[in-house]
């Protein structure tokens, strides 16, 4: 099967002034004949963790955080998914694109997309994706670079990684 592009929501929570980012990704399933029911479509409850490393300001320790969210995934009938992540505990929503892999059970985030955190920093995703597990749950992973300013105007720069687990509601 050829890869297709899908919309995926990826955003979660990161500590300190950064504000928020942990990954969530989605995909679709289809066949060459009649479209199969898409196991990614629906509403998901997600728990995420993230680790953030700051290069500016200097000497800031690693920040580890967790967040929860509700992700609603829809399909336009042509296999294009839209996944809206609505954080329960931190950060604004963000929609990102990913590509369904040939196995129809995993996705790959399209690198270079950006979201803004609750703290005003810009996150640029470098990698990520999601996998539909045998029990019907969805696991996610992502990596990002970020930049912005602290509340005092000092530069805020670094990298982060995150992972998550989602269950259909």
C-alpha positions as CSV (number, residue, x, y, z in Angstrom):
1,X,0.0,0.0,0.0
2,X,1.3,3.5,-0.8
3,X,1.8,5.9,2.1
4,X,-0.9,8.5,2.6
5,X,-0.9,11.7,4.5
6,X,-3.1,12.1,7.6
7,X,-3.6,14.8,10.1
8,X,-2.4,13.9,13.6
9,X,-2.5,15.8,16.8
10,X,0.7,15.9,18.8
11,X,1.0,18.1,21.8
12,X,1.3,17.5,25.5
13,X,3.0,18.8,28.6
14,X,6.5,20.0,29.4
15,X,7.5,21.6,32.7
16,X,9.0,25.0,33.4
17,X,8.4,28.0,31.2
18,X,8.1,25.8,28.1
19,X,4.5,25.0,28.8
20,X,3.5,21.9,26.9
21,X,4.4,19.1,24.6
22,X,4.1,15.3,24.6
23,X,3.2,13.3,21.6
24,X,0.1,11.8,20.2
25,X,-0.2,10.5,16.7
26,X,-2.9,8.7,14.7
27,X,-3.4,6.8,11.5
28,X,-5.8,5.0,9.4
29,X,-6.5,1.6,8.0
30,X,-7.9,0.8,4.5
31,X,-7.9,-1.9,1.8
32,X,-7.7,-1.8,-2.0
33,X,-11.4,-2.8,-2.2
34,X,-14.1,-1.4,0.0
35,X,-12.8,0.8,2.8
36,X,-12.5,-1.1,6.2
37,X,-13.6,0.6,9.4
38,X,-10.8,2.8,10.5
39,X,-9.6,1.7,14.0
40,X,-8.1,5.2,14.7
41,X,-11.4,7.1,14.2
42,X,-13.1,8.0,17.5
43,X,-12.4,9.7,20.8
44,X,-9.3,8.6,22.8
45,X,-8.3,9.2,26.4
46,X,-4.5,9.7,26.5
47,X,-1.7,9.8,29.2
48,X,1.6,11.2,28.1
49,X,5.1,11.8,29.5
50,X,7.9,14.0,28.3
51,X,11.5,14.9,29.0
52,X,12.9,18.3,28.1
53,X,16.6,19.3,27.9
54,X,17.4,23.0,27.9
55,X,20.5,24.4,26.2
56,X,19.4,28.0,27.0
57,X,19.2,29.1,29.8
58,X,22.3,27.2,30.8
59,X,22.4,24.8,33.8
60,X,18.7,24.1,33.8
61,X,18.1,20.4,34.9
62,X,16.1,18.0,32.7
63,X,12.4,18.6,33.1
64,X,10.1,15.6,33.2
65,X,6.3,16.0,33.1
66,X,3.1,14.1,32.4
67,X,-0.2,15.2,31.0
68,X,-3.6,13.9,30.0
69,X,-5.7,14.7,27.0
70,X,-8.7,13.8,24.9
71,X,-8.0,13.2,21.2
72,X,-10.9,13.1,18.7
73,X,-10.1,11.6,15.4
74,X,-12.3,11.9,12.3
75,X,-12.1,10.7,8.7
76,X,-13.3,12.8,5.7
77,X,-14.4,9.6,3.9
78,X,-11.3,9.7,1.7
79,X,-8.9,8.4,4.3
80,X,-7.7,11.8,5.5
81,X,-7.8,11.9,9.2
82,X,-8.0,14.9,11.5
83,X,-7.0,14.4,15.1
84,X,-7.6,17.2,17.6
85,X,-5.8,16.9,20.9
86,X,-7.5,18.8,23.7
87,X,-5.2,18.9,26.8
88,X,-7.0,18.4,30.1
89,X,-4.2,19.8,32.2
90,X,-1.9,22.0,30.1
91,X,-1.3,23.6,26.7
92,X,-3.3,24.6,23.6
93,X,-4.5,22.2,21.0
94,X,-2.3,21.5,18.0
95,X,-2.9,19.5,14.7
96,X,0.0,17.9,12.8
97,X,0.3,15.7,9.8
98,X,1.6,12.2,9.6
99,X,1.9,9.4,7.0
100,X,0.3,6.0,7.4
101,X,2.9,3.3,7.0
102,X,2.5,0.3,4.7
103,X,1.5,-2.0,7.7
104,X,-1.8,0.1,8.2
105,X,-1.1,0.0,11.9
106,X,1.4,2.7,12.4
107,X,2.1,6.3,11.3
108,X,5.2,8.5,10.8
109,X,5.1,12.2,11.7
110,X,6.1,14.6,8.9
111,X,9.1,16.4,10.4
112,X,9.3,20.2,10.5
113,X,5.8,21.0,11.7
114,X,5.4,23.4,14.6
115,X,3.1,24.1,17.5
116,X,3.1,26.8,20.2
117,X,3.1,25.8,23.9
118,X,1.1,27.3,26.7
119,X,4.3,29.1,27.7
120,X,4.7,30.7,24.2
121,X,7.6,28.6,23.0
122,X,7.6,27.1,19.5
123,X,8.1,23.4,19.2
124,X,9.3,22.0,15.8
125,X,8.8,18.3,15.6
126,X,11.8,16.3,14.3
127,X,10.3,12.8,14.4
128,X,7.3,10.9,15.8
129,X,4.5,8.4,15.2
130,X,1.9,6.1,16.6
131,X,1.2,2.4,16.6
132,X,-2.2,0.6,17.0
133,X,-1.6,-2.2,19.5
134,X,-3.2,-5.7,19.4
135,X,-5.5,-4.8,22.4
136,X,-6.9,-1.7,20.5
137,X,-4.9,0.9,22.4
138,X,-2.6,3.4,20.7
139,X,1.0,4.2,21.7
140,X,2.8,7.3,20.6
141,X,6.3,8.8,20.5
142,X,7.9,12.0,19.3
143,X,10.9,14.2,19.4
144,X,11.2,18.0,19.1
145,X,13.3,21.1,19.2
146,X,12.0,24.2,20.8
147,X,12.7,27.9,21.1
148,X,11.1,30.9,22.7
149,X,11.7,33.3,25.6
150,X,11.2,33.0,29.3
151,X,8.8,35.4,31.1
152,X,11.8,37.7,31.7
153,X,12.7,37.7,28.0
154,X,15.7,35.4,28.2
155,X,16.2,32.9,25.4
156,X,14.6,29.5,25.9
157,X,16.1,26.7,23.7
158,X,16.3,22.9,23.8
159,X,15.0,19.5,22.8
160,X,12.5,17.1,24.1
161,X,11.1,13.6,23.7
162,X,7.8,12.1,24.7
163,X,5.6,9.0,24.7
164,X,2.0,8.2,25.4
165,X,-0.7,5.6,25.6
166,X,-4.3,6.1,24.6
167,X,-7.5,4.0,25.0
168,X,-10.7,4.5,23.0
169,X,-13.5,6.0,25.0
